[in-house]
Each structure stands twice: as structure tokens, then as C-alpha cells.
């Protein structure tokens, strides 16, 4: 999707409207720091 994951992670989460939650970034993350989940607001 062309999302700048590195920049979004500096903010603490990826909340880009272009994110379709495909999971490609979690599978491609070499450091294993990305994951899907829910959080309380």
C-alpha cells in the first residue's frame, strides 16, 4: 500500500487510512516488532 511504516511506528501505532490490515508488514518485519491487536481507548 506504500505506507511509511517506519514513520508511523515513531508515533506508536499505524493509523494510516490506506492500511487495509492485510498483514504484509507483520510478515515482512525482520525485527518482529509489528503485530496486530486491539487496544482499549
N, C-alpha and C positions, 0 to 999 in steps of 0.2 A: 504493500500500500504506500510505500515511500515515507513512512512515519519515521521521524528522527527519534528513535527510542532512547538514545543516549541523552539527548537534551531533556526529554520528558522525565527520565529517571532522576535527574537532578532536582526535579520538583517533588519527587516521592512517589509518583504514580503516572500511569499513562492514561490520559483522559482526552485523547485526540478524537475528534468526531469522525475521522476517517478510519479509525480502528474498527474492524469487523469481528474481532475476537476469534480470528482463525487459528491462533496458537503458533503460527510460524516463528514468531520472535522467541517464544519459550523454548522451542526445539532447537533454534539456531544459537541460543545464548551459550557461549563457550564457558562462561564462569558459573552458570547455573543459578543466577540471581533473579531471573524472571519467573513468575508463576501467576496462574490465575487464582482468583479467590474473591471472597466477599469481605466487606468490612462494614462496621457499624458507622453510621453517620450521626 
